[in-house]
Amino acid sequence: MWQMLVENAIRHGIALSEAPGQLTLTVSRRTDTLILEIDADGPTATEAAACSQPEFGGLGLGLATVERQVALLYGGLASVRLT
C-alpha cells in the first residue's frame, strides 16, 4: 500500500512542480492508533488544476485501491484520508 501512496504523491504533487520536490514518510502512534503519513511538496490544488498532467500511464486507481484494501483488511478500524 505504501508504494501506491508514494506513487500517488509523486504523480499528483511533486511531478506537477517545476522545482525539485521532497517526499516525507512518517509513522507515529497515538494511543492504540498507528498513523502512516506521506507528505509531498507540490503546487496548491488551484495551481495543480492549471497544470497539464504528465503522462505516467496507469489507470488512476491507486488511492481507491488502497482505500478498498484498508476497508477489507481492517473494516471500520482503519481509514485513508487525503488532505
N, CA, C and O atoms as CSV, one atom per row, in Angstrom:
chain,resi,resn,atom,element,x,y,z
A,1,MET,N,N,0.816,-1.198,0.000
A,1,MET,CA,C,0.000,0.000,0.000
A,1,MET,C,C,0.860,1.263,0.000
A,1,MET,O,O,0.515,2.265,-0.627
A,2,TRP,N,N,1.987,1.198,0.714
A,2,TRP,CA,C,2.882,2.370,0.742
A,2,TRP,C,C,3.294,2.759,-0.674
A,2,TRP,O,O,3.310,3.941,-1.017
A,3,GLN,N,N,3.627,1.761,-1.498
A,3,GLN,CA,C,4.094,2.052,-2.852
A,3,GLN,C,C,3.052,2.845,-3.633
A,3,GLN,O,O,3.387,3.842,-4.273
A,4,MET,N,N,1.802,2.415,-3.588
A,4,MET,CA,C,0.751,3.123,-4.318
A,4,MET,C,C,0.583,4.547,-3.811
A,4,MET,O,O,0.378,5.470,-4.600
A,5,LEU,N,N,0.667,4.728,-2.508
A,5,LEU,CA,C,0.510,6.067,-1.936
A,5,LEU,C,C,1.690,6.975,-2.292
A,5,LEU,O,O,1.503,8.161,-2.565
A,6,VAL,N,N,2.891,6.423,-2.289
A,6,VAL,CA,C,4.062,7.209,-2.669
A,6,VAL,C,C,3.972,7.598,-4.143
A,6,VAL,O,O,4.228,8.748,-4.498
A,7,GLU,N,N,3.609,6.644,-5.001
A,7,GLU,CA,C,3.442,6.956,-6.423
A,7,GLU,C,C,2.388,8.042,-6.624
A,7,GLU,O,O,2.571,8.943,-7.442
A,8,ASN,N,N,1.300,7.959,-5.890
A,8,ASN,CA,C,0.225,8.954,-5.978
A,8,ASN,C,C,0.741,10.338,-5.559
A,8,ASN,O,O,0.425,11.340,-6.202
A,9,ALA,N,N,1.524,10.389,-4.494
A,9,ALA,CA,C,2.067,11.665,-4.010
A,9,ALA,C,C,3.018,12.278,-5.026
A,9,ALA,O,O,3.042,13.496,-5.207
A,10,ILE,N,N,3.795,11.441,-5.684
A,10,ILE,CA,C,4.724,11.948,-6.699
A,10,ILE,C,C,3.948,12.436,-7.920
A,10,ILE,O,O,4.190,13.535,-8.418
A,11,ARG,N,N,3.023,11.619,-8.394
A,11,ARG,CA,C,2.273,11.954,-9.613
A,11,ARG,C,C,1.419,13.207,-9.452
A,11,ARG,O,O,1.399,14.063,-10.336
A,12,HIS,N,N,0.717,13.319,-8.333
A,12,HIS,CA,C,-0.229,14.421,-8.147
A,12,HIS,C,C,0.331,15.562,-7.308
A,12,HIS,O,O,-0.377,16.526,-7.019
A,13,GLY,N,N,1.589,15.458,-6.919
A,13,GLY,CA,C,2.216,16.507,-6.119
A,13,GLY,C,C,3.509,16.963,-6.747
A,13,GLY,O,O,3.547,17.960,-7.467
A,14,ILE,N,N,4.558,16.236,-6.473
A,14,ILE,CA,C,5.898,16.628,-6.890
A,14,ILE,C,C,6.017,16.790,-8.406
A,14,ILE,O,O,6.622,17.757,-8.870
A,15,ALA,N,N,5.464,15.882,-9.172
A,15,ALA,CA,C,5.627,15.914,-10.632
A,15,ALA,C,C,4.988,17.141,-11.279
A,15,ALA,O,O,5.347,17.501,-12.400
A,16,LEU,N,N,4.060,17.778,-10.597
A,16,LEU,CA,C,3.390,18.948,-11.161
A,16,LEU,C,C,4.167,20.240,-10.943
A,16,LEU,O,O,3.780,21.296,-11.443
A,17,SER,N,N,5.257,20.152,-10.200
A,17,SER,CA,C,6.047,21.333,-9.887
A,17,SER,C,C,7.309,21.342,-10.735
A,17,SER,O,O,7.877,20.288,-11.021
A,18,GLU,N,N,7.740,22.513,-11.132
A,18,GLU,CA,C,8.980,22.629,-11.896
A,18,GLU,C,C,10.198,22.524,-10.985
A,18,GLU,O,O,11.284,22.176,-11.447
A,19,ALA,N,N,10.032,22.818,-9.705
A,19,ALA,CA,C,11.130,22.775,-8.743
A,19,ALA,C,C,11.307,21.347,-8.214
A,19,ALA,O,O,10.374,20.545,-8.265
A,20,PRO,N,N,12.499,21.033,-7.710
A,20,PRO,CA,C,12.691,19.726,-7.069
A,20,PRO,C,C,11.716,19.574,-5.898
A,20,PRO,O,O,11.345,20.564,-5.266
A,21,GLY,N,N,11.311,18.365,-5.615
A,21,GLY,CA,C,10.348,18.139,-4.543
A,21,GLY,C,C,10.931,17.310,-3.420
A,21,GLY,O,O,12.021,16.749,-3.534
A,22,GLN,N,N,10.193,17.246,-2.350
A,22,GLN,CA,C,10.599,16.446,-1.196
A,22,GLN,C,C,9.417,15.582,-0.784
A,22,GLN,O,O,8.277,16.045,-0.746
A,23,LEU,N,N,9.700,14.330,-0.479
A,23,LEU,CA,C,8.689,13.379,-0.035
A,23,LEU,C,C,9.089,12.904,1.352
A,23,LEU,O,O,10.219,12.458,1.552
A,24,THR,N,N,8.180,12.995,2.311
A,24,THR,CA,C,8.464,12.595,3.684
A,24,THR,C,C,7.479,11.516,4.107
A,24,THR,O,O,6.268,11.691,3.975
A,25,LEU,N,N,7.997,10.397,4.619
A,25,LEU,CA,C,7.176,9.317,5.166
A,25,LEU,C,C,7.330,9.351,6.678
A,25,LEU,O,O,8.448,9.372,7.194
A,26,THR,N,N,6.202,9.357,7.390
A,26,THR,CA,C,6.230,9.423,8.848
A,26,THR,C,C,5.311,8.347,9.419
A,26,THR,O,O,4.191,8.155,8.945
A,27,VAL,N,N,5.790,7.664,10.422
A,27,VAL,CA,C,4.988,6.686,11.146
A,27,VAL,C,C,4.975,7.116,12.608
A,27,VAL,O,O,6.024,7.357,13.205
A,28,SER,N,N,3.775,7.210,13.176
A,28,SER,CA,C,3.664,7.584,14.585
A,28,SER,C,C,2.519,6.795,15.212
A,28,SER,O,O,1.769,6.097,14.530
A,29,ARG,N,N,2.411,6.926,16.519
A,29,ARG,CA,C,1.368,6.209,17.239
A,29,ARG,C,C,0.704,7.144,18.228
A,29,ARG,O,O,1.374,7.863,18.969
A,30,ARG,N,N,-0.602,7.127,18.233
A,30,ARG,CA,C,-1.397,7.874,19.219
A,30,ARG,C,C,-2.296,6.869,19.906
A,30,ARG,O,O,-3.214,6.323,19.294
A,31,THR,N,N,-2.039,6.635,21.139
A,31,THR,CA,C,-2.754,5.630,21.936
A,31,THR,C,C,-2.731,4.297,21.190
A,31,THR,O,O,-1.653,3.736,20.994
A,32,ASP,N,N,-3.872,3.776,20.773
A,32,ASP,CA,C,-3.941,2.492,20.065
A,32,ASP,C,C,-4.010,2.669,18.553
A,32,ASP,O,O,-4.391,1.739,17.842
A,33,THR,N,N,-3.646,3.853,18.051
A,33,THR,CA,C,-3.770,4.139,16.627
A,33,THR,C,C,-2.398,4.309,15.992
A,33,THR,O,O,-1.580,5.094,16.472
A,34,LEU,N,N,-2.144,3.575,14.913
A,34,LEU,CA,C,-0.928,3.718,14.135
A,34,LEU,C,C,-1.232,4.687,12.995
A,34,LEU,O,O,-2.212,4.513,12.270
A,35,ILE,N,N,-0.399,5.696,12.840
A,35,ILE,CA,C,-0.629,6.726,11.825
A,35,ILE,C,C,0.531,6.690,10.833
A,35,ILE,O,O,1.691,6.863,11.207
A,36,LEU,N,N,0.199,6.464,9.567
A,36,LEU,CA,C,1.175,6.454,8.486
A,36,LEU,C,C,0.899,7.677,7.628
A,36,LEU,O,O,-0.204,7.824,7.102
A,37,GLU,N,N,1.883,8.554,7.477
A,37,GLU,CA,C,1.676,9.791,6.718
A,37,GLU,C,C,2.686,9.896,5.585
A,37,GLU,O,O,3.854,9.537,5.733
A,38,ILE,N,N,2.212,10.393,4.462
A,38,ILE,CA,C,3.063,10.717,3.325
A,38,ILE,C,C,2.818,12.177,3.004
A,38,ILE,O,O,1.681,12.591,2.780
A,39,ASP,N,N,3.888,12.953,2.984
A,39,ASP,CA,C,3.782,14.384,2.686
A,39,ASP,C,C,4.687,14.682,1.501
A,39,ASP,O,O,5.875,14.360,1.523
A,40,ALA,N,N,4.122,15.303,0.461
A,40,ALA,CA,C,4.893,15.633,-0.731
A,40,ALA,C,C,4.739,17.104,-1.065
A,40,ALA,O,O,3.645,17.664,-0.994
A,41,ASP,N,N,5.854,17.720,-1.430
A,41,ASP,CA,C,5.798,19.084,-1.934
A,41,ASP,C,C,5.057,19.083,-3.264
A,41,ASP,O,O,5.003,18.072,-3.964
A,42,GLY,N,N,4.505,20.204,-3.586
A,42,GLY,CA,C,3.850,20.335,-4.880
A,42,GLY,C,C,3.046,21.609,-4.916
A,42,GLY,O,O,2.985,22.345,-3.931
A,43,PRO,N,N,2.432,21.867,-6.042
A,43,PRO,CA,C,1.633,23.074,-6.176
A,43,PRO,C,C,0.348,22.980,-5.359
A,43,PRO,O,O,-0.059,21.892,-4.951
A,44,THR,N,N,-0.289,24.128,-5.124
A,44,THR,CA,C,-1.597,24.133,-4.469
A,44,THR,C,C,-2.600,23.468,-5.393
A,44,THR,O,O,-2.308,23.257,-6.570
A,45,ALA,N,N,-3.774,23.137,-4.882
A,45,ALA,CA,C,-4.809,22.491,-5.701
A,45,ALA,C,C,-5.174,23.357,-6.901
A,45,ALA,O,O,-5.404,22.831,-7.990
A,46,THR,N,N,-5.232,24.665,-6.724
A,46,THR,CA,C,-5.560,25.580,-7.823
A,46,THR,C,C,-4.460,25.565,-8.883
A,46,THR,O,O,-4.738,25.527,-10.081
A,47,GLU,N,N,-3.203,25.596,-8.425
A,47,GLU,CA,C,-2.078,25.550,-9.368
A,47,GLU,C,C,-2.038,24.208,-10.104
A,47,GLU,O,O,-1.771,24.165,-11.305
A,48,ALA,N,N,-2.301,23.126,-9.391
A,48,ALA,CA,C,-2.282,21.796,-9.997
A,48,ALA,C,C,-3.360,21.657,-11.061
A,48,ALA,O,O,-3.132,21.026,-12.093
A,49,ALA,N,N,-4.527,22.236,-10.823
A,49,ALA,CA,C,-5.624,22.156,-11.793
A,49,ALA,C,C,-5.246,22.851,-13.096
A,49,ALA,O,O,-5.728,22.470,-14.163
A,50,ALA,N,N,-4.390,23.867,-13.020
A,50,ALA,CA,C,-3.976,24.612,-14.211
A,50,ALA,C,C,-2.828,23.921,-14.946
A,50,ALA,O,O,-2.539,24.261,-16.094
A,51,CYS,N,N,-2.175,22.964,-14.306
A,51,CYS,CA,C,-1.040,22.267,-14.916
A,51,CYS,C,C,-1.528,21.191,-15.866
A,51,CYS,O,O,-2.594,20.605,-15.677
A,52,SER,N,N,-0.729,20.945,-16.888
A,52,SER,CA,C,-1.027,19.777,-17.706
A,52,SER,C,C,-0.404,18.582,-17.001
A,52,SER,O,O,0.768,18.622,-16.624
A,53,GLN,N,N,-1.172,17.534,-16.822
A,53,GLN,CA,C,-0.751,16.338,-16.090
A,53,GLN,C,C,0.265,15.550,-16.908
A,53,GLN,O,O,-0.039,15.190,-18.046
A,54,PRO,N,N,1.466,15.262,-16.381
A,54,PRO,CA,C,2.396,14.419,-17.128
A,54,PRO,C,C,1.813,13.024,-17.313
A,54,PRO,O,O,1.075,12.536,-16.458
A,55,GLU,N,N,2.140,12.396,-18.410
A,55,GLU,CA,C,1.598,11.062,-18.702
A,55,GLU,C,C,2.457,9.999,-18.023
A,55,GLU,O,O,3.634,9.845,-18.349
A,56,PHE,N,N,1.875,9.276,-17.090
A,56,PHE,CA,C,2.576,8.219,-16.368
A,56,PHE,C,C,1.992,6.851,-16.667
A,56,PHE,O,O,2.482,5.849,-16.147
A,57,GLY,N,N,0.964,6.788,-17.486
A,57,GLY,CA,C,0.294,5.510,-17.696
A,57,GLY,C,C,-0.571,5.202,-16.496
A,57,GLY,O,O,-0.882,6.097,-15.710
A,58,GLY,N,N,-0.955,3.978,-16.345
A,58,GLY,CA,C,-1.780,3.592,-15.210
A,58,GLY,C,C,-3.240,3.909,-15.442
A,58,GLY,O,O,-3.614,4.528,-16.439
A,59,LEU,N,N,-4.048,3.477,-14.510
A,59,LEU,CA,C,-5.495,3.616,-14.634
A,59,LEU,C,C,-6.091,4.631,-13.680
A,59,LEU,O,O,-7.300,4.862,-13.704
A,60,GLY,N,N,-5.263,5.244,-12.837
A,60,GLY,CA,C,-5.778,6.214,-11.889
A,60,GLY,C,C,-6.553,5.591,-10.744
A,60,GLY,O,O,-7.487,6.195,-10.216
A,61,LEU,N,N,-6.168,4.384,-10.358
A,61,LEU,CA,C,-6.900,3.656,-9.316
A,61,LEU,C,C,-6.122,3.502,-8.017
A,61,LEU,O,O,-6.594,2.829,-7.101
A,62,GLY,N,N,-4.946,4.105,-7.912
A,62,GLY,CA,C,-4.078,3.892,-6.749
A,62,GLY,C,C,-4.740,4.163,-5.416
A,62,GLY,O,O,-4.772,3.283,-4.555
A,63,LEU,N,N,-5.271,5.361,-5.224
A,63,LEU,CA,C,-5.863,5.736,-3.945
A,63,LEU,C,C,-7.125,4.919,-3.650
A,63,LEU,O,O,-7.338,4.489,-2.517
A,64,ALA,N,N,-7.949,4.710,-4.657
A,64,ALA,CA,C,-9.168,3.908,-4.467
A,64,ALA,C,C,-8.818,2.467,-4.090
A,64,ALA,O,O,-9.502,1.854,-3.269
A,65,THR,N,N,-7.760,1.931,-4.687
A,65,THR,CA,C,-7.326,0.570,-4.361
A,65,THR,C,C,-6.862,0.475,-2.918
A,65,THR,O,O,-7.201,-0.477,-2.216
A,66,VAL,N,N,-6.092,1.453,-2.475
A,66,VAL,CA,C,-5.619,1.473,-1.079
A,66,VAL,C,C,-6.808,1.571,-0.133
A,66,VAL,O,O,-6.853,0.866,0.875
A,67,GLU,N,N,-7.764,2.428,-0.441
A,67,GLU,CA,C,-8.957,2.563,0.415
A,67,GLU,C,C,-9.704,1.233,0.518
A,67,GLU,O,O,-10.143,0.857,1.605
A,68,ARG,N,N,-9.851,0.518,-0.598
A,68,ARG,CA,C,-10.536,-0.786,-0.576
A,68,ARG,C,C,-9.746,-1.811,0.225
A,68,ARG,O,O,-10.326,-2.577,0.994
A,69,GLN,N,N,-8.431,-1.832,0.051
A,69,GLN,CA,C,-7.602,-2.782,0.796
A,69,GLN,C,C,-7.701,-2.538,2.297
A,69,GLN,O,O,-7.837,-3.482,3.076
A,70,VAL,N,N,-7.634,-1.285,2.696
A,70,VAL,CA,C,-7.737,-0.947,4.123
A,70,VAL,C,C,-9.100,-1.358,4.656
A,70,VAL,O,O,-9.185,-1.915,5.751
A,71,ALA,N,N,-10.165,-1.100,3.913
A,71,ALA,CA,C,-11.512,-1.477,4.344
A,71,ALA,C,C,-11.645,-2.992,4.467
A,71,ALA,O,O,-12.249,-3.480,5.422
A,72,LEU,N,N,-11.097,-3.733,3.527
A,72,LEU,CA,C,-11.176,-5.199,3.579
A,72,LEU,C,C,-10.362,-5.774,4.728
A,72,LEU,O,O,-10.803,-6.705,5.402
A,73,LEU,N,N,-9.177,-5.223,4.951
A,73,LEU,CA,C,-8.305,-5.753,5.997
A,73,LEU,C,C,-8.730,-5.355,7.402
A,73,LEU,O,O,-8.630,-6.154,8.333
A,74,TYR,N,N,-9.211,-4.107,7.562
A,74,TYR,CA,C,-9.425,-3.584,8.904
A,74,TYR,C,C,-10.845,-3.113,9.184
A,74,TYR,O,O,-11.148,-2.710,10.306
A,75,GLY,N,N,-11.716,-3.157,8.191
A,75,GLY,CA,C,-13.090,-2.706,8.408
A,75,GLY,C,C,-13.120,-1.268,8.907
A,75,GLY,O,O,-12.414,-0.407,8.382
A,76,GLY,N,N,-13.931,-1.015,9.913
A,76,GLY,CA,C,-14.066,0.327,10.471
A,76,GLY,C,C,-12.936,0.738,11.388
A,76,GLY,O,O,-12.955,1.845,11.927
A,77,LEU,N,N,-11.946,-0.130,11.581
A,77,LEU,CA,C,-10.844,0.179,12.498
A,77,LEU,C,C,-9.739,0.994,11.840
A,77,LEU,O,O,-8.798,1.416,12.512
A,78,ALA,N,N,-9.843,1.223,10.521
A,78,ALA,CA,C,-8.812,1.985,9.816
A,78,ALA,C,C,-9.453,2.822,8.733
A,78,ALA,O,O,-10.575,2.553,8.304
A,79,SER,N,N,-8.726,3.849,8.291
A,79,SER,CA,C,-9.247,4.709,7.237
A,79,SER,C,C,-8.087,5.320,6.464
A,79,SER,O,O,-6.944,5.312,6.919
A,80,VAL,N,N,-8.403,5.848,5.292
A,80,VAL,CA,C,-7.462,6.586,4.467
A,80,VAL,C,C,-8.031,7.985,4.325
A,80,VAL,O,O,-9.205,8.161,4.000
A,81,ARG,N,N,-7.184,8.983,4.572
A,81,ARG,CA,C,-7.643,10.368,4.480
A,81,ARG,C,C,-6.657,11.161,3.637
A,81,ARG,O,O,-5.452,11.129,3.888
A,82,LEU,N,N,-7.158,11.859,2.656
A,82,LEU,CA,C,-6.349,12.709,1.802
A,82,LEU,C,C,-6.593,14.160,2.179
A,82,LEU,O,O,-7.731,14.628,2.164
A,83,THR,N,N,-5.521,14.876,2.518
A,83,THR,CA,C,-5.660,16.289,2.876
A,83,THR,C,C,-4.654,17.107,2.104
A,83,THR,O,O,-4.603,18.327,2.258
